[in-house]
Amino acid sequence: MSRLQKTLLKSKLSTSSTPDQVLDEEAEEGAWEESDLVDPNAPTPPHDIPPAEFAVPERRPRKQHYKATPWKAYWHASDSPNLSAPPCVFKVYYTTPTPSPSKSPTWFIFHHGAGSSGLTFSVLAARIHESLPEVGVLAYDARGHGATKTADADEKEASLDTLTRDFINIVAHAMRLSPLAADNQKPVEVVFIGHSLGGAVVTEAVRRFPEFWSPDNLPKPIISGLVVLDVVEGSALEGLGSMRSYLASRPQYFRSLEDGIRWHVKSHTVRNAVSASVSVPGIIQPGANGRYQWITDLSLTEPFWKSWFVDLSSKFLEARSRKMLVLAGTDRLDKKLTIGQMQGKYQLEVLPEVGHFIQEDAPEKLAGLLEQFWQRNRRGSALEIKALNAHSLVWGPSGTSTPAVMPRPNP
Protein backbone atom coordinates (compact mmCIF):
# COMPACT_ATOMS: atom_id res chain seq x y z
CA MET A 1 0.00 0.00 0.00
CA SER A 2 1.47 3.41 -0.95
CA ARG A 3 2.11 6.12 1.66
CA LEU A 4 -0.77 8.18 0.23
CA GLN A 5 -3.16 5.20 0.48
CA LYS A 6 -2.13 4.63 4.10
CA THR A 7 -2.77 8.30 4.86
CA LEU A 8 -6.23 8.12 3.31
CA LEU A 9 -6.97 4.92 5.22
CA LYS A 10 -5.92 6.46 8.55
CA SER A 11 -8.09 9.48 7.83
CA LYS A 12 -11.07 7.23 7.13
CA LEU A 13 -10.55 5.24 10.33
CA SER A 14 -10.18 8.35 12.50
CA THR A 15 -13.53 9.73 11.35
CA SER A 16 -15.62 6.57 11.15
CA SER A 17 -14.44 4.12 13.78
CA THR A 18 -15.38 4.12 17.42
CA PRO A 19 -13.07 3.31 20.36
CA ASP A 20 -14.84 0.04 21.05
CA GLN A 21 -15.19 -1.06 17.42
CA VAL A 22 -14.26 -4.70 17.82
CA LEU A 23 -14.08 -5.25 14.10
CA ASP A 24 -10.55 -4.40 12.98
CA GLU A 25 -11.32 -2.12 10.06
CA GLU A 26 -7.70 -1.41 9.28
CA ALA A 27 -6.99 -5.11 8.97
CA GLU A 28 -10.05 -5.55 6.76
CA GLU A 29 -9.07 -2.71 4.48
CA GLY A 30 -5.53 -4.07 4.30
CA ALA A 31 -6.48 -7.67 3.46
CA TRP A 32 -5.96 -8.36 -0.23
CA GLU A 33 -6.13 -11.23 -2.67
CA GLU A 34 -3.07 -11.87 -4.84
CA SER A 35 -5.36 -12.32 -7.83
CA ASP A 36 -6.63 -8.78 -7.34
CA LEU A 37 -3.36 -7.16 -8.41
CA VAL A 38 -3.74 -4.55 -11.12
CA ASP A 39 -2.22 -5.06 -14.52
CA PRO A 40 1.52 -4.25 -14.27
CA ASN A 41 1.45 -3.18 -17.94
CA ALA A 42 -1.11 -0.44 -17.31
CA PRO A 43 -0.04 2.93 -18.76
CA THR A 44 1.70 5.36 -16.39
CA PRO A 45 -0.23 8.62 -15.85
CA PRO A 46 1.31 11.81 -17.25
CA HIS A 47 3.73 13.55 -14.87
CA ASP A 48 1.92 16.87 -15.13
CA ILE A 49 -1.24 15.47 -13.47
CA PRO A 50 -1.28 15.51 -9.63
CA PRO A 51 -0.68 12.01 -8.23
CA ALA A 52 -3.71 12.32 -5.90
CA GLU A 53 -6.03 12.00 -8.88
CA PHE A 54 -4.57 8.56 -9.50
CA ALA A 55 -4.57 7.43 -5.86
CA VAL A 56 -6.51 4.23 -6.51
CA PRO A 57 -5.83 1.02 -4.56
CA GLU A 58 -3.54 -1.45 -6.27
CA ARG A 59 -5.65 -4.31 -4.94
CA ARG A 60 -9.28 -4.78 -3.98
CA PRO A 61 -10.29 -5.60 -0.37
CA ARG A 62 -11.94 -8.89 0.44
CA LYS A 63 -15.67 -8.95 1.04
CA GLN A 64 -16.67 -8.74 4.69
CA HIS A 65 -18.62 -11.73 5.98
CA TYR A 66 -21.37 -11.47 8.60
CA LYS A 67 -21.71 -14.90 10.13
CA ALA A 68 -23.82 -15.61 13.21
CA THR A 69 -22.13 -16.39 16.53
CA PRO A 70 -23.83 -18.82 18.95
CA TRP A 71 -24.84 -17.54 22.38
CA LYS A 72 -22.61 -20.14 24.03
CA ALA A 73 -19.60 -18.06 23.04
CA TYR A 74 -20.56 -15.49 25.71
CA TRP A 75 -22.81 -17.22 28.27
CA HIS A 76 -22.13 -20.37 30.31
CA ALA A 77 -25.70 -21.65 30.30
CA SER A 78 -29.29 -21.07 29.29
CA ASP A 79 -32.64 -22.33 30.52
CA SER A 80 -36.36 -21.79 30.02
CA PRO A 81 -38.24 -21.40 33.32
CA ASN A 82 -42.02 -21.18 33.36
CA LEU A 83 -42.68 -18.07 35.42
CA SER A 84 -45.10 -15.22 36.00
CA ALA A 85 -48.69 -14.58 35.05
CA PRO A 86 -50.00 -14.62 32.39
CA PRO A 87 -48.03 -17.89 32.00
CA CYS A 88 -44.80 -17.48 30.10
CA VAL A 89 -41.74 -19.64 29.36
CA PHE A 90 -38.79 -17.26 29.38
CA LYS A 91 -35.52 -17.77 27.57
CA VAL A 92 -32.74 -16.96 30.06
CA TYR A 93 -29.00 -16.64 29.43
CA TYR A 94 -26.64 -16.55 32.39
CA THR A 95 -23.23 -17.09 33.93
CA THR A 96 -23.35 -17.77 37.67
CA PRO A 97 -21.13 -15.86 40.11
CA THR A 98 -17.91 -17.52 41.23
CA PRO A 99 -18.02 -17.95 45.03
CA SER A 100 -15.76 -15.53 46.89
CA PRO A 101 -14.98 -15.84 50.64
CA SER A 102 -14.50 -12.09 51.03
CA LYS A 103 -17.30 -10.61 48.90
CA SER A 104 -21.06 -10.92 48.84
CA PRO A 105 -22.50 -12.83 45.87
CA THR A 106 -23.77 -10.39 43.27
CA TRP A 107 -25.91 -10.59 40.13
CA PHE A 108 -26.01 -8.07 37.31
CA ILE A 109 -29.48 -8.57 35.80
CA PHE A 110 -30.23 -7.00 32.41
CA HIS A 111 -33.46 -6.05 30.64
CA HIS A 112 -33.38 -5.25 26.93
CA GLY A 113 -35.35 -2.66 24.98
CA ALA A 114 -38.46 -3.06 22.81
CA GLY A 115 -37.88 -5.29 19.80
CA SER A 116 -34.50 -6.50 21.08
CA SER A 117 -33.53 -9.60 23.08
CA GLY A 118 -31.34 -10.63 25.98
CA LEU A 119 -28.53 -11.43 23.55
CA THR A 120 -27.93 -7.69 23.06
CA PHE A 121 -25.93 -7.85 26.32
CA SER A 122 -23.80 -10.86 25.33
CA VAL A 123 -20.42 -9.19 24.73
CA LEU A 124 -20.92 -6.81 27.66
CA ALA A 125 -21.88 -9.57 30.11
CA ALA A 126 -18.92 -11.76 29.13
CA ARG A 127 -16.56 -8.84 29.60
CA ILE A 128 -17.97 -8.07 33.07
CA HIS A 129 -17.76 -11.65 34.35
CA GLU A 130 -14.24 -12.03 32.98
CA SER A 131 -13.13 -8.98 34.98
CA LEU A 132 -15.33 -9.67 38.05
CA PRO A 133 -15.74 -13.47 38.42
CA GLU A 134 -17.64 -13.02 41.69
CA VAL A 135 -20.40 -11.23 39.74
CA GLY A 136 -23.01 -13.33 37.96
CA VAL A 137 -24.61 -11.97 34.79
CA LEU A 138 -28.10 -12.76 33.52
CA ALA A 139 -30.26 -11.54 30.66
CA TYR A 140 -33.50 -12.85 29.25
CA ASP A 141 -35.94 -12.38 26.40
CA ALA A 142 -38.98 -10.44 27.60
CA ARG A 143 -42.45 -11.75 26.78
CA GLY A 144 -43.21 -11.30 23.09
CA HIS A 145 -39.47 -11.18 22.29
CA GLY A 146 -36.78 -13.58 21.18
CA ALA A 147 -37.21 -17.22 22.18
CA THR A 148 -39.62 -16.53 25.06
CA LYS A 149 -43.04 -18.14 24.51
CA THR A 150 -46.40 -17.33 26.05
CA ALA A 151 -49.10 -19.96 26.65
CA ASP A 152 -51.35 -18.02 24.28
CA ALA A 153 -49.48 -17.11 21.10
CA ASP A 154 -51.93 -14.28 20.45
CA GLU A 155 -51.50 -12.76 23.91
CA LYS A 156 -49.96 -9.29 23.50
CA GLU A 157 -49.80 -8.15 27.12
CA ALA A 158 -46.98 -5.63 27.39
CA SER A 159 -48.04 -3.31 30.19
CA LEU A 160 -45.37 -1.89 32.48
CA ASP A 161 -46.92 -3.76 35.43
CA THR A 162 -46.65 -7.13 33.68
CA LEU A 163 -43.11 -6.51 32.43
CA THR A 164 -42.05 -5.43 35.92
CA ARG A 165 -43.55 -8.52 37.55
CA ASP A 166 -41.76 -10.64 34.96
CA PHE A 167 -38.45 -8.97 35.76
CA ILE A 168 -38.78 -9.48 39.53
CA ASN A 169 -39.67 -13.14 38.95
CA ILE A 170 -36.50 -13.43 36.89
CA VAL A 171 -34.54 -11.92 39.81
CA ALA A 172 -35.90 -14.68 42.05
CA HIS A 173 -34.94 -17.25 39.41
CA ALA A 174 -31.37 -15.90 39.38
CA MET A 175 -31.08 -16.43 43.12
CA ARG A 176 -32.17 -20.05 42.72
CA LEU A 177 -29.49 -20.66 40.08
CA SER A 178 -26.68 -20.26 42.61
CA PRO A 179 -27.97 -21.28 46.05
CA LEU A 180 -25.83 -20.19 48.99
CA ALA A 181 -24.22 -22.61 51.38
CA ALA A 182 -25.94 -22.99 54.76
CA ASP A 183 -23.05 -21.30 56.56
CA ASN A 184 -22.91 -18.35 54.17
CA GLN A 185 -24.67 -15.44 55.79
CA LYS A 186 -23.71 -12.85 53.19
CA PRO A 187 -26.80 -11.31 51.55
CA VAL A 188 -27.15 -11.54 47.79
CA GLU A 189 -26.75 -8.20 46.03
CA VAL A 190 -28.30 -7.32 42.70
CA VAL A 191 -27.69 -4.53 40.20
CA PHE A 192 -30.53 -3.79 37.78
CA ILE A 193 -29.48 -2.65 34.29
CA GLY A 194 -32.02 -1.71 31.62
CA HIS A 195 -31.70 -0.39 28.08
CA SER A 196 -34.41 1.83 26.55
CA LEU A 197 -37.75 0.22 27.50
CA GLY A 198 -35.73 -1.98 29.84
CA GLY A 199 -34.63 1.17 31.68
CA ALA A 200 -38.27 1.95 32.46
CA VAL A 201 -38.86 -1.64 33.62
CA VAL A 202 -35.88 -1.83 35.99
CA THR A 203 -36.71 1.61 37.43
CA GLU A 204 -40.25 0.47 38.14
CA ALA A 205 -38.86 -2.75 39.61
CA VAL A 206 -36.81 -0.84 42.20
CA ARG A 207 -39.85 1.24 43.14
CA ARG A 208 -42.24 -1.70 43.48
CA PHE A 209 -39.88 -4.47 44.53
CA PRO A 210 -41.43 -5.01 48.02
CA GLU A 211 -44.88 -5.15 46.44
CA PHE A 212 -44.03 -7.63 43.68
CA TRP A 213 -41.55 -9.89 45.51
CA SER A 214 -43.52 -13.08 46.16
CA PRO A 215 -41.22 -16.08 46.89
CA ASP A 216 -41.62 -16.88 50.60
CA ASN A 217 -38.67 -19.26 50.71
CA LEU A 218 -36.15 -16.74 49.35
CA PRO A 219 -34.71 -13.78 51.26
CA LYS A 220 -34.99 -10.45 49.47
CA PRO A 221 -31.75 -9.45 47.79
CA ILE A 222 -30.14 -6.09 48.39
CA ILE A 223 -30.55 -3.77 45.38
CA SER A 224 -27.14 -2.13 45.32
CA GLY A 225 -27.50 -0.32 42.01
CA LEU A 226 -29.85 0.89 39.27
CA VAL A 227 -28.43 1.62 35.82
CA VAL A 228 -30.46 3.04 32.93
CA LEU A 229 -29.04 3.03 29.39
CA ASP A 230 -29.96 5.73 26.89
CA VAL A 231 -33.55 6.54 27.76
CA VAL A 232 -35.14 9.55 29.44
CA GLU A 233 -38.77 10.48 29.68
CA GLY A 234 -38.76 13.62 27.54
CA SER A 235 -37.00 12.33 24.44
CA ALA A 236 -38.71 8.93 24.70
CA LEU A 237 -42.20 10.44 24.63
CA GLU A 238 -41.22 12.81 21.81
CA GLY A 239 -39.84 9.91 19.79
CA LEU A 240 -43.08 7.93 19.93
CA GLY A 241 -44.57 10.18 17.25
CA SER A 242 -42.07 8.91 14.69
CA MET A 243 -42.13 5.28 15.80
CA ARG A 244 -44.60 4.17 13.12
CA SER A 245 -42.56 5.70 10.32
CA TYR A 246 -39.38 4.11 11.71
CA LEU A 247 -40.99 0.66 11.79
CA ALA A 248 -42.27 1.14 8.24
CA SER A 249 -38.80 2.15 7.03
CA ARG A 250 -37.11 -1.04 8.22
CA PRO A 251 -36.77 -4.02 5.88
CA GLN A 252 -39.72 -6.32 6.38
CA TYR A 253 -37.63 -9.43 5.75
CA PHE A 254 -34.06 -10.59 4.99
CA ARG A 255 -32.93 -13.25 2.57
CA SER A 256 -30.66 -14.84 5.20
CA LEU A 257 -29.37 -14.44 8.72
CA GLU A 258 -26.16 -12.94 7.34
CA ASP A 259 -28.21 -10.34 5.46
CA GLY A 260 -29.91 -9.37 8.71
CA ILE A 261 -26.57 -8.93 10.49
CA ARG A 262 -25.19 -6.98 7.54
CA TRP A 263 -28.15 -4.58 7.52
CA HIS A 264 -27.79 -3.82 11.22
CA VAL A 265 -24.10 -3.03 10.81
CA LYS A 266 -24.34 -1.11 7.54
CA SER A 267 -27.28 0.97 8.78
CA HIS A 268 -25.37 1.73 12.01
CA THR A 269 -28.25 0.34 14.03
CA VAL A 270 -25.51 -1.64 15.74
CA ARG A 271 -22.03 -0.31 15.09
CA ASN A 272 -20.12 -3.32 16.37
CA ALA A 273 -20.12 -6.24 13.93
CA VAL A 274 -18.93 -8.72 16.56
CA SER A 275 -21.84 -7.90 18.86
CA ALA A 276 -24.33 -7.86 15.99
CA SER A 277 -23.29 -11.39 15.03
CA VAL A 278 -24.69 -12.73 18.33
CA SER A 279 -27.52 -10.27 19.01
CA VAL A 280 -29.26 -10.17 15.61
CA PRO A 281 -30.01 -13.94 15.57
CA GLY A 282 -32.12 -13.29 18.67
CA ILE A 283 -34.50 -10.87 16.93
CA ILE A 284 -35.15 -12.39 13.49
CA GLN A 285 -36.30 -15.87 12.54
CA PRO A 286 -37.07 -17.79 9.32
CA GLY A 287 -40.67 -17.50 8.13
CA ALA A 288 -42.83 -19.82 6.08
CA ASN A 289 -41.29 -18.56 2.83
CA GLY A 290 -37.72 -19.14 4.04
CA ARG A 291 -37.06 -15.43 4.52
CA TYR A 292 -35.99 -14.09 7.90
CA GLN A 293 -38.57 -11.86 9.56
CA TRP A 294 -38.74 -9.84 12.77
CA ILE A 295 -39.74 -11.93 15.78
CA THR A 296 -41.47 -9.05 17.57
CA ASP A 297 -44.17 -7.03 15.86
CA LEU A 298 -43.70 -3.76 17.74
CA SER A 299 -46.78 -2.20 16.17
CA LEU A 300 -48.94 -4.54 18.29
CA THR A 301 -47.51 -2.98 21.47
CA GLU A 302 -48.51 0.57 20.48
CA PRO A 303 -51.29 0.79 23.12
CA PHE A 304 -48.58 0.54 25.80
CA TRP A 305 -45.92 2.87 24.37
CA LYS A 306 -46.83 6.01 26.27
CA SER A 307 -47.41 4.27 29.59
CA TRP A 308 -43.90 2.83 29.49
CA PHE A 309 -42.24 6.23 29.81
CA VAL A 310 -44.69 8.57 31.59
CA ASP A 311 -43.12 9.86 34.84
CA LEU A 312 -39.92 7.90 34.17
CA SER A 313 -37.66 10.80 35.21
CA SER A 314 -39.42 11.26 38.55
CA LYS A 315 -39.41 7.52 39.24
CA PHE A 316 -35.71 7.32 38.46
CA LEU A 317 -34.79 10.24 40.70
CA GLU A 318 -36.92 8.89 43.56
CA ALA A 319 -35.68 5.29 43.31
CA ARG A 320 -34.14 4.18 46.60
CA SER A 321 -30.88 2.90 45.20
CA ARG A 322 -27.55 4.15 43.91
CA LYS A 323 -28.24 5.27 40.37
CA MET A 324 -26.33 5.77 37.12
CA LEU A 325 -27.65 7.06 33.80
CA VAL A 326 -25.57 6.36 30.69
CA LEU A 327 -26.47 8.34 27.56
CA ALA A 328 -25.28 8.59 23.99
CA GLY A 329 -25.59 12.41 24.13
CA THR A 330 -26.39 15.15 26.64
CA ASP A 331 -29.17 16.48 24.40
CA ARG A 332 -31.29 13.58 25.70
CA LEU A 333 -31.46 15.03 29.23
CA ASP A 334 -34.83 16.55 30.12
CA LYS A 335 -35.40 19.30 32.70
CA LYS A 336 -36.01 17.04 35.69
CA LEU A 337 -32.91 14.98 35.04
CA THR A 338 -30.80 18.07 34.42
CA ILE A 339 -31.80 19.52 37.79
CA GLY A 340 -31.34 16.15 39.50
CA GLN A 341 -27.88 15.76 38.01
CA MET A 342 -26.86 19.23 39.23
CA GLN A 343 -28.08 18.23 42.71
CA GLY A 344 -25.96 15.09 42.65
CA LYS A 345 -28.88 12.67 42.82
CA TYR A 346 -27.35 10.24 40.35
CA GLN A 347 -24.21 9.55 38.37
CA LEU A 348 -24.31 10.68 34.74
CA GLU A 349 -22.05 9.25 32.05
CA VAL A 350 -22.11 10.31 28.39
CA LEU A 351 -20.62 8.31 25.52
CA PRO A 352 -21.14 10.62 22.52
CA GLU A 353 -19.33 8.40 20.02
CA VAL A 354 -21.88 5.57 20.22
CA GLY A 355 -25.40 4.98 18.99
CA HIS A 356 -28.57 3.99 20.83
CA PHE A 357 -27.33 0.45 21.53
CA ILE A 358 -24.63 1.54 23.96
CA GLN A 359 -24.14 -1.98 25.32
CA GLU A 360 -23.26 -3.24 21.84
CA ASP A 361 -21.39 -0.27 20.40
CA ALA A 362 -19.10 0.24 23.41
CA PRO A 363 -19.09 -2.94 25.53
CA GLU A 364 -15.59 -2.33 26.89
CA LYS A 365 -16.29 1.21 28.02
CA LEU A 366 -19.67 0.36 29.50
CA ALA A 367 -18.23 -2.66 31.30
CA GLY A 368 -15.63 -0.39 32.89
CA LEU A 369 -18.30 2.07 34.02
CA LEU A 370 -20.45 -0.72 35.50
CA GLU A 371 -17.49 -2.25 37.32
CA GLN A 372 -16.52 1.09 38.87
CA PHE A 373 -20.14 1.79 39.78
CA TRP A 374 -20.48 -1.57 41.53
CA GLN A 375 -17.14 -1.36 43.32
CA ARG A 376 -18.06 2.03 44.71
CA ASN A 377 -21.61 1.17 45.75
CA ARG A 378 -21.52 -2.46 46.82
CA ARG A 379 -22.56 -3.14 50.37
CA GLY A 380 -19.07 -3.91 51.70
CA SER A 381 -17.32 -0.88 50.20
CA ALA A 382 -18.56 1.56 52.86
CA LEU A 383 -17.42 -0.80 55.64
CA GLU A 384 -13.98 -1.16 54.04
CA ILE A 385 -13.58 2.63 53.83
CA LYS A 386 -14.70 3.00 57.45
CA ALA A 387 -12.18 0.39 58.64
CA LEU A 388 -9.38 1.94 56.64
CA ASN A 389 -10.14 5.38 58.02
CA ALA A 390 -10.11 4.02 61.57
CA HIS A 391 -6.53 2.84 61.20
CA SER A 392 -5.09 5.38 58.78
CA LEU A 393 -5.20 9.01 59.80
CA VAL A 394 -3.29 11.95 58.35
CA TRP A 395 -2.87 15.39 59.79
CA GLY A 396 -4.65 18.33 58.25
CA PRO A 397 -3.28 21.88 58.00
CA SER A 398 -4.94 22.86 61.30
CA GLY A 399 -3.34 20.01 63.21
CA THR A 400 -6.55 17.96 63.41
CA SER A 401 -6.68 14.39 62.19
CA THR A 402 -8.65 13.69 59.02
CA PRO A 403 -9.49 10.39 57.29
CA ALA A 404 -6.82 9.07 54.93
CA VAL A 405 -9.56 7.84 52.59
CA MET A 406 -12.56 10.08 52.08
CA PRO A 407 -15.74 8.26 51.05
CA ARG A 408 -16.96 9.40 47.66
CA PRO A 409 -20.33 11.16 47.92
CA ASN A 410 -23.19 9.16 46.46
CA PRO A 411 -26.67 10.34 45.55
C-alpha positions, 0 to 999 in steps of 0.5 A, a space after each residue: 500500500 502506498 504512503 498516500 493510500 495509508 494516509 487516506 486509510 488512517 483518515 477514514 478510520 479516524 472519522 468513522 471508527 469508534 473506540 470500542 469497534 471490535 471489528 478491525 477495520 484497518 486489517 479488513 481494508 488491508 487484506 488483499 487477494 493476490 489475484 486482485 493485483 492490477 495489470 503491471 502493464 497499465 499505462 503510467 499517468 502523465 507527470 503533469 497530473 497531480 498524483 492524488 487523482 490517480 490514488 486508486 488502490 492497487 488491490 481490492 479488499 476482500 468482502 466482509 462476511 457477517 456470520 452468526 455467533 452462537 450464544 454459548 460463546 458469551 454465556 455459560 448456560 441457558 434455561 427456560 423457566 415457566 414463570 409469572 402470570 399470564 403464564 410465560 416460558 422465558 428464555 434466560 442466558 446466564 453465567 453464575 457468580 464464582 463464590 468468593 470468601 470475602 465478597 457478597 455474591 452479586 448478580 447483574 441482571 439486564 433487561 433489553 429494549 423493545 424489539 430487542 432480546 437478551 442477547 444484546 448484552 452478550 459481549 458486555 456480560 462476558 466482559 464483566 464476568 471475565 473482569 469480576 468473576 464473583 459477579 453473575 450476569 443474567 439476561 433474558 428475552 422479555 415476553 413477546 421477544 426472542 425465544 420466550 413463549 407465552 401460553 397463548 401465542 396471540 396474547 400481547 400483554 406488554 403493560 409496564 406492570 406485567 413486564 415489571 412482575 416478569 423482571 422481579 420473577 427473573 430476579 428470584 430465578 437468578 437467586 435459585 441458580 446459585 444457592 448459597 451454602 448454609 453457613 454463608 450469611 452474606 446477603 445476595 446483592 443485585 444490580 438492575 441494568 435496563 436499556 431503553 424500554 428496559 430502563 423503564 422496567 428496571 426503574 419500576 422494579 426498584 420502586 415496586 420491589 417489596 410489592 411484587 416480591 412473592 417467593 416466601 422461601 427466598 430472602 430479598 436481595 439487596 438492590 445495590 445499584 440501578 443503571 439506565 441506558 440511553 432513555 429519558 422520559 422527555 425524548 422517549 415520549 417525543 420519539 413515539 410520534 415517529 415510531 410508526 414511520 421508523 418501523 415502516 422504514 425497516 426491511 420487512 424481511 431478509 434473505 438470510 441471517 447474514 443479510 440481517 446482520 449486515 443490515 444492522 451493521 451497515 445501517 449503524 443500528 448496531 455499530 459493532 459487527 462482533 456484537 451484531 453477530 450474536 444479538 441479531 439472531 435473537 431478533 429475526 427468525 425464518 418465516 414460512 417462505 424461508 425469509 428471515 422476519 422480525 420476531 417481535 411485531 412492535 406495532 402490536 404494542 402501540 397501546 402501551 408505548 406512552 405508559 412505558 415512559 410517563 413519569 420515568 424521570 421522577 421515578 428514576 430520581 426517587 428510586 431508593 438505590 444508587 443510580 447511574 444514567 448512561 447516555 449517547 448524548 447530553 441532548 437527551 437530558 430533560 429538565 427534571 434529570 438536568 436539575 437532578 444531576 446538578 443536585 448530585 442525585 445520580 451519576 451521569 455518564 455520556 458516551 457521545 461516540 456511540 449509537 442507541 445500543 450503547 451496550 453493543 457499540 461500546 461494551 468495553 467502556 460500558 463494562 468499565 463504568 459498571 465495574 466502577 459503579 459496583 465497586 463504589 456502591 456495593 454493600 461492603 465498600 462503605 465498611 472497608 472505607 470506614 475500617 481503613 479510616 479508623 486505622 489510617 489518619 493523616 494530619 490536616 493543616 490545622 493540626 486535626 486528624 482527618 481520614 486518609 480515605 474520604 468516602 466518595 459522595 453518592 446520591 
